[in-house]
Amino acid sequence: MKATKTVELRGRDTADLKRQIAENESRLVALNFQKVTGHLDNNAQITTLRRDIARINTILHERASAN
């Protein structure tokens, strides 16, 4: 799984970013479940998803404070 670049995220609109957060959070829940059950092969996927969510939230907060 490849991390999403900040430059790519800044080019998207707010609704798309919120949708991306929802998708990432649902994938994160699934990965955490796989981790608990012992079926997760790559633990770094969890870290990558958490950081992607944080990047998107940062961009959304920047946009909110700019207005």
PQR file of N, CA, C, O and H, with PARSE charges and radii, in Angstrom:
ATOM      1  N   MET A   1       0.840  -1.169   0.000 -0.4000 1.5000
ATOM      2  CA  MET A   1       0.000   0.000   0.000 -0.0000 2.0000
ATOM      3  C   MET A   1       0.888   1.237   0.000  0.5500 1.7000
ATOM      4  O   MET A   1       1.829   1.349   0.787 -0.5500 1.4000
ATOM      5  N   LYS A   2       0.574   2.145  -0.885 -0.4000 1.5000
ATOM      6  CA  LYS A   2       1.393   3.332  -1.045 -0.0000 2.0000
ATOM      7  C   LYS A   2       0.708   4.524  -0.389  0.5500 1.7000
ATOM      8  O   LYS A   2      -0.508   4.687  -0.496 -0.5500 1.4000
ATOM      9  H   LYS A   2      -0.190   2.053  -1.524  0.4000 1.0000
ATOM     10  N   ALA A   3       1.482   5.345   0.283 -0.4000 1.5000
ATOM     11  CA  ALA A   3       0.938   6.529   0.952 -0.0000 2.0000
ATOM     12  C   ALA A   3       0.501   7.556  -0.089  0.5500 1.7000
ATOM     13  O   ALA A   3       1.120   7.691  -1.145 -0.5500 1.4000
ATOM     14  H   ALA A   3       2.469   5.213   0.370  0.4000 1.0000
ATOM     15  N   THR A   4      -0.560   8.265   0.221 -0.4000 1.5000
ATOM     16  CA  THR A   4      -1.068   9.304  -0.660 -0.0000 2.0000
ATOM     17  C   THR A   4      -0.244  10.568  -0.463  0.5500 1.7000
ATOM     18  O   THR A   4      -0.001  10.991   0.668 -0.5500 1.4000
ATOM     19  H   THR A   4      -1.063   8.155   1.078  0.4000 1.0000
ATOM     20  N   LYS A   5       0.182  11.163  -1.561 -0.4000 1.5000
ATOM     21  CA  LYS A   5       0.994  12.375  -1.497 -0.0000 2.0000
ATOM     22  C   LYS A   5       0.124  13.573  -1.122  0.5500 1.7000
ATOM     23  O   LYS A   5      -1.035  13.661  -1.527 -0.5500 1.4000
ATOM     24  H   LYS A   5      -0.015  10.819  -2.479  0.4000 1.0000
ATOM     25  N   THR A   6       0.686  14.475  -0.360 -0.4000 1.5000
ATOM     26  CA  THR A   6      -0.028  15.660   0.078 -0.0000 2.0000
ATOM     27  C   THR A   6      -0.414  16.540  -1.102  0.5500 1.7000
ATOM     28  O   THR A   6      -1.488  17.142  -1.102 -0.5500 1.4000
ATOM     29  H   THR A   6       1.628  14.403  -0.031  0.4000 1.0000
ATOM     30  N   VAL A   7       0.451  16.619  -2.103 -0.4000 1.5000
ATOM     31  CA  VAL A   7       0.161  17.437  -3.286 -0.0000 2.0000
ATOM     32  C   VAL A   7      -1.080  16.913  -4.000  0.5500 1.7000
ATOM     33  O   VAL A   7      -1.909  17.696  -4.462 -0.5500 1.4000
ATOM     34  H   VAL A   7       1.323  16.130  -2.102  0.4000 1.0000
ATOM     35  N   GLU A   8      -1.209  15.595  -4.089 -0.4000 1.5000
ATOM     36  CA  GLU A   8      -2.390  15.005  -4.724 -0.0000 2.0000
ATOM     37  C   GLU A   8      -3.654  15.316  -3.923  0.5500 1.7000
ATOM     38  O   GLU A   8      -4.711  15.588  -4.491 -0.5500 1.4000
ATOM     39  H   GLU A   8      -0.536  14.959  -3.713  0.4000 1.0000
ATOM     40  N   LEU A   9      -3.527  15.273  -2.606 -0.4000 1.5000
ATOM     41  CA  LEU A   9      -4.689  15.522  -1.754 -0.0000 2.0000
ATOM     42  C   LEU A   9      -5.159  16.966  -1.838  0.5500 1.7000
ATOM     43  O   LEU A   9      -6.361  17.229  -1.815 -0.5500 1.4000
ATOM     44  H   LEU A   9      -2.667  15.052  -2.145  0.4000 1.0000
ATOM     45  N   ARG A  10      -4.235  17.892  -1.934 -0.4000 1.5000
ATOM     46  CA  ARG A  10      -4.612  19.311  -1.999 -0.0000 2.0000
ATOM     47  C   ARG A  10      -5.376  19.642  -3.275  0.5500 1.7000
ATOM     48  O   ARG A  10      -6.119  20.623  -3.310 -0.5500 1.4000
ATOM     49  H   ARG A  10      -3.258  17.679  -1.952  0.4000 1.0000
ATOM     50  N   GLY A  11      -5.208  18.851  -4.310 -0.4000 1.5000
ATOM     51  CA  GLY A  11      -5.909  19.078  -5.565 -0.0000 2.0000
ATOM     52  C   GLY A  11      -7.352  18.597  -5.553  0.5500 1.7000
ATOM     53  O   GLY A  11      -8.121  18.924  -6.458 -0.5500 1.4000
ATOM     54  H   GLY A  11      -4.605  18.054  -4.282  0.4000 1.0000
ATOM     55  N   ARG A  12      -7.724  17.835  -4.553 -0.4000 1.5000
ATOM     56  CA  ARG A  12      -9.088  17.295  -4.475 -0.0000 2.0000
ATOM     57  C   ARG A  12     -10.010  18.262  -3.744  0.5500 1.7000
ATOM     58  O   ARG A  12      -9.559  19.107  -2.971 -0.5500 1.4000
ATOM     59  H   ARG A  12      -7.100  17.570  -3.818  0.4000 1.0000
ATOM     60  N   ASP A  13     -11.311  18.124  -4.002 -0.4000 1.5000
ATOM     61  CA  ASP A  13     -12.269  18.984  -3.312 -0.0000 2.0000
ATOM     62  C   ASP A  13     -12.605  18.392  -1.943  0.5500 1.7000
ATOM     63  O   ASP A  13     -12.274  17.243  -1.650 -0.5500 1.4000
ATOM     64  H   ASP A  13     -11.677  17.437  -4.630  0.4000 1.0000
ATOM     65  N   THR A  14     -13.258  19.186  -1.124 -0.4000 1.5000
ATOM     66  CA  THR A  14     -13.526  18.831   0.269 -0.0000 2.0000
ATOM     67  C   THR A  14     -14.399  17.585   0.393  0.5500 1.7000
ATOM     68  O   THR A  14     -14.146  16.734   1.245 -0.5500 1.4000
ATOM     69  H   THR A  14     -13.526  20.120  -1.361  0.4000 1.0000
ATOM     70  N   ALA A  15     -15.417  17.474  -0.446 -0.4000 1.5000
ATOM     71  CA  ALA A  15     -16.307  16.317  -0.373 -0.0000 2.0000
ATOM     72  C   ALA A  15     -15.555  15.028  -0.687  0.5500 1.7000
ATOM     73  O   ALA A  15     -15.790  13.998  -0.056 -0.5500 1.4000
ATOM     74  H   ALA A  15     -15.622  18.165  -1.139  0.4000 1.0000
ATOM     75  N   ASP A  16     -14.660  15.089  -1.652 -0.4000 1.5000
ATOM     76  CA  ASP A  16     -13.863  13.921  -2.008 -0.0000 2.0000
ATOM     77  C   ASP A  16     -12.924  13.529  -0.868  0.5500 1.7000
ATOM     78  O   ASP A  16     -12.720  12.343  -0.607 -0.5500 1.4000
ATOM     79  H   ASP A  16     -14.469  15.926  -2.164  0.4000 1.0000
ATOM     80  N   LEU A  17     -12.357  14.519  -0.194 -0.4000 1.5000
ATOM     81  CA  LEU A  17     -11.475  14.232   0.936 -0.0000 2.0000
ATOM     82  C   LEU A  17     -12.243  13.585   2.090  0.5500 1.7000
ATOM     83  O   LEU A  17     -11.742  12.660   2.729 -0.5500 1.4000
ATOM     84  H   LEU A  17     -12.522  15.482  -0.405  0.4000 1.0000
ATOM     85  N   LYS A  18     -13.448  14.066   2.352 -0.4000 1.5000
ATOM     86  CA  LYS A  18     -14.259  13.480   3.424 -0.0000 2.0000
ATOM     87  C   LYS A  18     -14.637  12.040   3.085  0.5500 1.7000
ATOM     88  O   LYS A  18     -14.667  11.181   3.965 -0.5500 1.4000
ATOM     89  H   LYS A  18     -13.855  14.817   1.833  0.4000 1.0000
ATOM     90  N   ARG A  19     -14.928  11.776   1.803 -0.4000 1.5000
ATOM     91  CA  ARG A  19     -15.238  10.422   1.367 -0.0000 2.0000
ATOM     92  C   ARG A  19     -14.009   9.520   1.528  0.5500 1.7000
ATOM     93  O   ARG A  19     -14.125   8.362   1.932 -0.5500 1.4000
ATOM     94  H   ARG A  19     -14.904  12.474   1.088  0.4000 1.0000
ATOM     95  N   GLN A  20     -12.839  10.064   1.210 -0.4000 1.5000
ATOM     96  CA  GLN A  20     -11.596   9.312   1.343 -0.0000 2.0000
ATOM     97  C   GLN A  20     -11.316   8.960   2.801  0.5500 1.7000
ATOM     98  O   GLN A  20     -10.850   7.860   3.096 -0.5500 1.4000
ATOM     99  H   GLN A  20     -12.745  11.004   0.882  0.4000 1.0000
ATOM    100  N   ILE A  21     -11.599   9.890   3.712 -0.4000 1.5000
ATOM    101  CA  ILE A  21     -11.432   9.603   5.143 -0.0000 2.0000
ATOM    102  C   ILE A  21     -12.337   8.455   5.562  0.5500 1.7000
ATOM    103  O   ILE A  21     -11.900   7.552   6.276 -0.5500 1.4000
ATOM    104  H   ILE A  21     -11.978  10.784   3.472  0.4000 1.0000
ATOM    105  N   ALA A  22     -13.584   8.478   5.129 -0.4000 1.5000
ATOM    106  CA  ALA A  22     -14.522   7.419   5.494 -0.0000 2.0000
ATOM    107  C   ALA A  22     -14.043   6.064   4.975  0.5500 1.7000
ATOM    108  O   ALA A  22     -14.116   5.063   5.689 -0.5500 1.4000
ATOM    109  H   ALA A  22     -13.939   9.212   4.549  0.4000 1.0000
ATOM    110  N   GLU A  23     -13.555   6.029   3.739 -0.4000 1.5000
ATOM    111  CA  GLU A  23     -13.051   4.778   3.172 -0.0000 2.0000
ATOM    112  C   GLU A  23     -11.828   4.285   3.938  0.5500 1.7000
ATOM    113  O   GLU A  23     -11.717   3.100   4.251 -0.5500 1.4000
ATOM    114  H   GLU A  23     -13.496   6.841   3.159  0.4000 1.0000
ATOM    115  N   ASN A  24     -10.917   5.200   4.236 -0.4000 1.5000
ATOM    116  CA  ASN A  24      -9.702   4.812   4.949 -0.0000 2.0000
ATOM    117  C   ASN A  24     -10.006   4.320   6.356  0.5500 1.7000
ATOM    118  O   ASN A  24      -9.382   3.372   6.833 -0.5500 1.4000
ATOM    119  H   ASN A  24     -11.007   6.163   3.982  0.4000 1.0000
ATOM    120  N   GLU A  25     -10.954   4.954   7.017 -0.4000 1.5000
ATOM    121  CA  GLU A  25     -11.308   4.520   8.367 -0.0000 2.0000
ATOM    122  C   GLU A  25     -11.941   3.136   8.355  0.5500 1.7000
ATOM    123  O   GLU A  25     -11.685   2.337   9.256 -0.5500 1.4000
ATOM    124  H   GLU A  25     -11.461   5.724   6.630  0.4000 1.0000
ATOM    125  N   SER A  26     -12.760   2.837   7.355 -0.4000 1.5000
ATOM    126  CA  SER A  26     -13.355   1.500   7.284 -0.0000 2.0000
ATOM    127  C   SER A  26     -12.289   0.455   6.959  0.5500 1.7000
ATOM    128  O   SER A  26     -12.339  -0.658   7.482 -0.5500 1.4000
ATOM    129  H   SER A  26     -12.968   3.486   6.623  0.4000 1.0000
ATOM    130  N   ARG A  27     -11.324   0.799   6.100 -0.4000 1.5000
ATOM    131  CA  ARG A  27     -10.229  -0.131   5.820 -0.0000 2.0000
ATOM    132  C   ARG A  27      -9.354  -0.322   7.056  0.5500 1.7000
ATOM    133  O   ARG A  27      -8.838  -1.413   7.293 -0.5500 1.4000
ATOM    134  H   ARG A  27     -11.283   1.703   5.675  0.4000 1.0000
ATOM    135  N   LEU A  28      -9.190   0.740   7.839 -0.4000 1.5000
ATOM    136  CA  LEU A  28      -8.388   0.653   9.061 -0.0000 2.0000
ATOM    137  C   LEU A  28      -9.037  -0.292  10.067  0.5500 1.7000
ATOM    138  O   LEU A  28      -8.345  -1.069  10.725 -0.5500 1.4000
ATOM    139  H   LEU A  28      -9.609   1.627   7.646  0.4000 1.0000
ATOM    140  N   VAL A  29     -10.341  -0.231  10.187 -0.4000 1.5000
ATOM    141  CA  VAL A  29     -11.059  -1.143  11.089 -0.0000 2.0000
ATOM    142  C   VAL A  29     -10.855  -2.577  10.620  0.5500 1.7000
ATOM    143  O   VAL A  29     -10.613  -3.469  11.434 -0.5500 1.4000
ATOM    144  H   VAL A  29     -10.903   0.400   9.653  0.4000 1.0000
ATOM    145  N   ALA A  30     -10.951  -2.804   9.314 -0.4000 1.5000
ATOM    146  CA  ALA A  30     -10.765  -4.158   8.781 -0.0000 2.0000
ATOM    147  C   ALA A  30      -9.339  -4.651   9.029  0.5500 1.7000
ATOM    148  O   ALA A  30      -9.135  -5.814   9.377 -0.5500 1.4000
ATOM    149  H   ALA A  30     -11.147  -2.079   8.654  0.4000 1.0000
ATOM    150  N   LEU A  31      -8.361  -3.777   8.852 -0.4000 1.5000
ATOM    151  CA  LEU A  31      -6.969  -4.177   9.082 -0.0000 2.0000
ATOM    152  C   LEU A  31      -6.708  -4.472  10.558  0.5500 1.7000
ATOM    153  O   LEU A  31      -5.990  -5.415  10.891 -0.5500 1.4000
ATOM    154  H   LEU A  31      -8.526  -2.833   8.569  0.4000 1.0000
ATOM    155  N   ASN A  32      -7.291  -3.665  11.437 -0.4000 1.5000
ATOM    156  CA  ASN A  32      -7.131  -3.921  12.869 -0.0000 2.0000
ATOM    157  C   ASN A  32      -7.759  -5.251  13.260  0.5500 1.7000
ATOM    158  O   ASN A  32      -7.232  -5.970  14.109 -0.5500 1.4000
ATOM    159  H   ASN A  32      -7.874  -2.898  11.167  0.4000 1.0000
ATOM    160  N   PHE A  33      -8.884  -5.573  12.640 -0.4000 1.5000
ATOM    161  CA  PHE A  33      -9.529  -6.864  12.896 -0.0000 2.0000
ATOM    162  C   PHE A  33      -8.631  -8.010  12.414  0.5500 1.7000
ATOM    163  O   PHE A  33      -8.486  -9.026  13.094 -0.5500 1.4000
ATOM    164  H   PHE A  33      -9.312  -4.989  11.950  0.4000 1.0000
ATOM    165  N   GLN A  34      -8.034  -7.832  11.239 -0.4000 1.5000
ATOM    166  CA  GLN A  34      -7.125  -8.852  10.719 -0.0000 2.0000
ATOM    167  C   GLN A  34      -5.905  -9.014  11.627  0.5500 1.7000
ATOM    168  O   GLN A  34      -5.405 -10.122  11.819 -0.5500 1.4000
ATOM    169  H   GLN A  34      -8.152  -7.006  10.686  0.4000 1.0000
ATOM    170  N   LYS A  35      -5.441  -7.912  12.175 -0.4000 1.5000
ATOM    171  CA  LYS A  35      -4.286  -7.959  13.078 -0.0000 2.0000
ATOM    172  C   LYS A  35      -4.609  -8.769  14.328  0.5500 1.7000
ATOM    173  O   LYS A  35      -3.812  -9.593  14.775 -0.5500 1.4000
ATOM    174  H   LYS A  35      -5.848  -7.012  12.019  0.4000 1.0000
ATOM    175  N   VAL A  36      -5.797  -8.520  14.883 -0.4000 1.5000
ATOM    176  CA  VAL A  36      -6.202  -9.220  16.105 -0.0000 2.0000
ATOM    177  C   VAL A  36      -6.368 -10.715  15.842  0.5500 1.7000
ATOM    178  O   VAL A  36      -6.007 -11.542  16.681 -0.5500 1.4000
ATOM    179  H   VAL A  36      -6.445  -7.850  14.519  0.4000 1.0000
ATOM    180  N   THR A  37      -6.911 -11.057  14.683 -0.4000 1.5000
ATOM    181  CA  THR A  37      -7.131 -12.467  14.371 -0.0000 2.0000
ATOM    182  C   THR A  37      -5.877 -13.160  13.861  0.5500 1.7000
ATOM    183  O   THR A  37      -5.864 -14.382  13.710 -0.5500 1.4000
ATOM    184  H   THR A  37      -7.204 -10.386  14.002  0.4000 1.0000
ATOM    185  N   GLY A  38      -4.822 -12.396  13.595 -0.4000 1.5000
ATOM    186  CA  GLY A  38      -3.566 -12.990  13.163 -0.0000 2.0000
ATOM    187  C   GLY A  38      -3.448 -13.194  11.669  0.5500 1.7000
ATOM    188  O   GLY A  38      -2.568 -13.932  11.224 -0.5500 1.4000
ATOM    189  H   GLY A  38      -4.832 -11.403  13.718  0.4000 1.0000
ATOM    190  N   HIS A  39      -4.304 -12.564  10.876 -0.4000 1.5000
ATOM    191  CA  HIS A  39      -4.286 -12.736   9.427 -0.0000 2.0000
ATOM    192  C   HIS A  39      -3.627 -11.591   8.684  0.5500 1.7000
ATOM    193  O   HIS A  39      -3.566 -11.612   7.455 -0.5500 1.4000
ATOM    194  H   HIS A  39      -5.019 -11.964  11.237  0.4000 1.0000
ATOM    195  N   LEU A  40      -3.142 -10.612   9.385 -0.4000 1.5000
ATOM    196  CA  LEU A  40      -2.525  -9.451   8.737 -0.0000 2.0000
ATOM    197  C   LEU A  40      -1.071  -9.762   8.419  0.5500 1.7000
ATOM    198  O   LEU A  40      -0.291 -10.128   9.299 -0.5500 1.4000
ATOM    199  H   LEU A  40      -3.192 -10.594  10.384  0.4000 1.0000
ATOM    200  N   ASP A  41      -0.716  -9.608   7.134 -0.4000 1.5000
ATOM    201  CA  ASP A  41       0.643  -9.910   6.698 -0.0000 2.0000
ATOM    202  C   ASP A  41       1.586  -8.735   6.893  0.5500 1.7000
ATOM    203  O   ASP A  41       2.754  -8.925   7.233 -0.5500 1.4000
ATOM    204  H   ASP A  41      -1.349  -9.311   6.419  0.4000 1.0000
ATOM    205  N   ASN A  42       1.089  -7.523   6.681 -0.4000 1.5000
ATOM    206  CA  ASN A  42       1.951  -6.344   6.704 -0.0000 2.0000
ATOM    207  C   ASN A  42       1.391  -5.320   7.691  0.5500 1.7000
ATOM    208  O   ASN A  42       0.405  -4.643   7.400 -0.5500 1.4000
ATOM    209  H   ASN A  42       0.140  -7.368   6.406  0.4000 1.0000
ATOM    210  N   ASN A  43       2.021  -5.212   8.847 -0.4000 1.5000
ATOM    211  CA  ASN A  43       1.557  -4.275   9.874 -0.0000 2.0000
ATOM    212  C   ASN A  43       1.752  -2.822   9.474  0.5500 1.7000
ATOM    213  O   ASN A  43       1.097  -1.940  10.031 -0.5500 1.4000
ATOM    214  H   ASN A  43       2.823  -5.761   9.083  0.4000 1.0000
ATOM    215  N   ALA A  44       2.630  -2.555   8.528 -0.4000 1.5000
ATOM    216  CA  ALA A  44       2.899  -1.187   8.093 -0.0000 2.0000
ATOM    217  C   ALA A  44       1.685  -0.568   7.391  0.5500 1.7000
ATOM    218  O   ALA A  44       1.583   0.656   7.303 -0.5500 1.4000
ATOM    219  H   ALA A  44       3.161  -3.271   8.076  0.4000 1.0000
ATOM    220  N   GLN A  45       0.780  -1.388   6.898 -0.4000 1.5000
ATOM    221  CA  GLN A  45      -0.430  -0.870   6.261 -0.0000 2.0000
ATOM    222  C   GLN A  45      -1.252  -0.042   7.239  0.5500 1.7000
ATOM    223  O   GLN A  45      -1.840   0.970   6.858 -0.5500 1.4000
ATOM    224  H   GLN A  45       0.863  -2.382   6.969  0.4000 1.0000
ATOM    225  N   ILE A  46      -1.294  -0.464   8.484 -0.4000 1.5000
ATOM    226  CA  ILE A  46      -2.057   0.266   9.499 -0.0000 2.0000
ATOM    227  C   ILE A  46      -1.456   1.648   9.709  0.5500 1.7000
ATOM    228  O   ILE A  46      -2.181   2.641   9.769 -0.5500 1.4000
ATOM    229  H   ILE A  46      -0.816  -1.287   8.793  0.4000 1.0000
ATOM    230  N   THR A  47      -0.151   1.714   9.819 -0.4000 1.5000
ATOM    231  CA  THR A  47       0.534   2.996  10.012 -0.0000 2.0000
ATOM    232  C   THR A  47       0.321   3.911   8.815  0.5500 1.7000
ATOM    233  O   THR A  47       0.068   5.105   8.978 -0.5500 1.4000
ATOM    234  H   THR A  47       0.438   0.907   9.771  0.4000 1.0000
ATOM    235  N   THR A  48       0.423   3.356   7.619 -0.4000 1.5000
ATOM    236  CA  THR A  48       0.235   4.144   6.400 -0.0000 2.0000
ATOM    237  C   THR A  48      -1.168   4.730   6.344  0.5500 1.7000
ATOM    238  O   THR A  48      -1.334   5.906   6.020 -0.5500 1.4000
ATOM    239  H   THR A  48       0.629   2.386   7.487  0.4000 1.0000
ATOM    240  N   LEU A  49      -2.173   3.930   6.653 -0.4000 1.5000
ATOM    241  CA  LEU A  49      -3.556   4.423   6.640 -0.0000 2.0000
ATOM    242  C   LEU A  49      -3.779   5.504   7.690  0.5500 1.7000
ATOM    243  O   LEU A  49      -4.428   6.513   7.413 -0.5500 1.4000
ATOM    244  H   LEU A  49      -2.037   2.974   6.916  0.4000 1.0000
ATOM    245  N   ARG A  50      -3.245   5.301   8.894 -0.4000 1.5000
ATOM    246  CA  ARG A  50      -3.407   6.303   9.945 -0.0000 2.0000
ATOM    247  C   ARG A  50      -2.777   7.629   9.530  0.5500 1.7000
ATOM    248  O   ARG A  50      -3.341   8.692   9.790 -0.5500 1.4000
ATOM    249  H   ARG A  50      -2.718   4.481   9.119  0.4000 1.0000
ATOM    250  N   ARG A  51      -1.632   7.576   8.899 -0.4000 1.5000
ATOM    251  CA  ARG A  51      -0.960   8.799   8.462 -0.0000 2.0000
ATOM    252  C   ARG A  51      -1.704   9.466   7.314  0.5500 1.7000
ATOM    253  O   ARG A  51      -1.772  10.694   7.250 -0.5500 1.4000
ATOM    254  H   ARG A  51      -1.174   6.713   8.688  0.4000 1.0000
ATOM    255  N   ASP A  52      -2.268   8.663   6.399 -0.4000 1.5000
ATOM    256  CA  ASP A  52      -3.076   9.237   5.319 -0.0000 2.0000
ATOM    257  C   ASP A  52      -4.289   9.977   5.881  0.5500 1.7000
ATOM    258  O   ASP A  52      -4.623  11.073   5.428 -0.5500 1.4000
ATOM    259  H   ASP A  52      -2.212   7.666   6.451  0.4000 1.0000
ATOM    260  N   ILE A  53      -4.945   9.368   6.872 -0.4000 1.5000
ATOM    261  CA  ILE A  53      -6.104  10.011   7.501 -0.0000 2.0000
ATOM    262  C   ILE A  53      -5.674  11.316   8.161  0.5500 1.7000
ATOM    263  O   ILE A  53      -6.376  12.323   8.067 -0.5500 1.4000
ATOM    264  H   ILE A  53      -4.674   8.478   7.240  0.4000 1.0000
ATOM    265  N   ALA A  54      -4.532  11.301   8.823 -0.4000 1.5000
ATOM    266  CA  ALA A  54      -4.034  12.518   9.479 -0.0000 2.0000
ATOM    267  C   ALA A  54      -3.709  13.601   8.447  0.5500 1.7000
ATOM    268  O   ALA A  54      -3.993  14.775   8.681 -0.5500 1.4000
ATOM    269  H   ALA A  54      -3.961  10.483   8.899  0.4000 1.0000
ATOM    270  N   ARG A  55      -3.116  13.221   7.306 -0.4000 1.5000
ATOM    271  CA  ARG A  55      -2.820  14.199   6.255 -0.0000 2.0000
ATOM    272  C   ARG A  55      -4.099  14.857   5.736  0.5500 1.7000
ATOM    273  O   ARG A  55      -4.156  16.073   5.554 -0.5500 1.4000
ATOM    274  H   ARG A  55      -2.885  12.267   7.116  0.4000 1.0000
ATOM    275  N   ILE A  56      -5.116  14.037   5.502 -0.4000 1.5000
ATOM    276  CA  ILE A  56      -6.381  14.564   4.985 -0.0000 2.0000
ATOM    277  C   ILE A  56      -7.027  15.489   6.016  0.5500 1.7000
ATOM    278  O   ILE A  56      -7.518  16.563   5.668 -0.5500 1.4000
ATOM    279  H   ILE A  56      -5.070  13.049   5.650  0.4000 1.0000
ATOM    280  N   ASN A  57      -7.026  15.075   7.275 -0.4000 1.5000
ATOM    281  CA  ASN A  57      -7.601  15.926   8.327 -0.0000 2.0000
ATOM    282  C   ASN A  57      -6.855  17.247   8.435  0.5500 1.7000
ATOM    283  O   ASN A  57      -7.475  18.286   8.662 -0.5500 1.4000
ATOM    284  H   ASN A  57      -6.627  14.202   7.558  0.4000 1.0000
ATOM    285  N   THR A  58      -5.550  17.226   8.278 -0.4000 1.5000
ATOM    286  CA  THR A  58      -4.760  18.452   8.329 -0.0000 2.0000
ATOM    287  C   THR A  58      -5.161  19.392   7.201  0.5500 1.7000
ATOM    288  O   THR A  58      -5.324  20.592   7.420 -0.5500 1.4000
ATOM    289  H   THR A  58      -5.046  16.381   8.094  0.4000 1.0000
ATOM    290  N   ILE A  59      -5.319  18.859   6.005 -0.4000 1.5000
ATOM    291  CA  ILE A  59      -5.713  19.685   4.866 -0.0000 2.0000
ATOM    292  C   ILE A  59      -7.106  20.264   5.079  0.5500 1.7000
ATOM    293  O   ILE A  59      -7.345  21.430   4.767 -0.5500 1.4000
ATOM    294  H   ILE A  59      -5.186  17.884   5.826  0.4000 1.0000
ATOM    295  N   LEU A  60      -8.027  19.461   5.609 -0.4000 1.5000
ATOM    296  CA  LEU A  60      -9.381  19.959   5.870 -0.0000 2.0000
ATOM    297  C   LEU A  60      -9.370  21.058   6.931  0.5500 1.7000
ATOM    298  O   LEU A  60     -10.109  22.035   6.810 -0.5500 1.4000
ATOM    299  H   LEU A  60      -7.833  18.514   5.862  0.4000 1.0000
ATOM    300  N   HIS A  61      -8.548  20.914   7.962 -0.4000 1.5000
ATOM    301  CA  HIS A  61      -8.453  21.948   8.997 -0.0000 2.0000
ATOM    302  C   HIS A  61      -7.835  23.216   8.445  0.5500 1.7000
ATOM    303  O   HIS A  61      -8.246  24.317   8.810 -0.5500 1.4000
ATOM    304  H   HIS A  61      -7.948  20.121   8.060  0.4000 1.0000
ATOM    305  N   GLU A  62      -6.851  23.075   7.569 -0.4000 1.5000
ATOM    306  CA  GLU A  62      -6.256  24.246   6.946 -0.0000 2.0000
ATOM    307  C   GLU A  62      -7.280  25.014   6.114  0.5500 1.7000
ATOM    308  O   GLU A  62      -7.332  26.244   6.137 -0.5500 1.4000
ATOM    309  H   GLU A  62      -6.517  22.180   7.272  0.4000 1.0000
ATOM    310  N   ARG A  63      -8.096  24.251   5.376 -0.4000 1.5000
ATOM    311  CA  ARG A  63      -9.130  24.898   4.554 -0.0000 2.0000
ATOM    312  C   ARG A  63     -10.175  25.581   5.426  0.5500 1.7000
ATOM    313  O   ARG A  63     -10.651  26.666   5.092 -0.5500 1.4000
ATOM    314  H   ARG A  63      -8.054  23.252   5.357  0.4000 1.0000
ATOM    315  N   ALA A  64     -10.529  24.956   6.533 -0.4000 1.5000
ATOM    316  CA  ALA A  64     -11.536  25.537   7.420 -0.0000 2.0000
ATOM    317  C   ALA A  64     -11.024  26.813   8.087  0.5500 1.7000
ATOM    318  O   ALA A  64     -11.781  27.766   8.273 -0.5500 1.4000
ATOM    319  H   ALA A  64     -10.141  24.075   6.804  0.4000 1.0000
ATOM    320  N   SER A  65      -9.755  26.830   8.441 -0.4000 1.5000
ATOM    321  CA  SER A  65      -9.217  28.013   9.100 -0.0000 2.0000
ATOM    322  C   SER A  65      -8.922  29.138   8.119  0.5500 1.7000
ATOM    323  O   SER A  65      -8.832  30.298   8.521 -0.5500 1.4000
ATOM    324  H   SER A  65      -9.140  26.057   8.290  0.4000 1.0000
ATOM    325  N   ALA A  66      -8.771  28.813   6.841 -0.4000 1.5000
ATOM    326  CA  ALA A  66      -8.512  29.830   5.823 -0.0000 2.0000
ATOM    327  C   ALA A  66      -9.772  30.636   5.502  0.5500 1.7000
ATOM    328  O   ALA A  66      -9.693  31.766   5.021 -0.5500 1.4000
ATOM    329  H   ALA A  66      -8.845  27.871   6.515  0.4000 1.0000
ATOM    330  N   ASN A  67     -10.932  30.040   5.774 -0.4000 1.5000
ATOM    331  CA  ASN A  67     -12.199  30.728   5.451 -0.0000 2.0000
ATOM    332  C   ASN A  67     -12.655  31.602   6.545  0.5500 1.7000
ATOM    333  O   ASN A  67     -13.698  32.245   6.427 -0.5500 1.4000
ATOM    334  H   ASN A  67     -10.997  29.121   6.165  0.4000 1.0000
TER
END
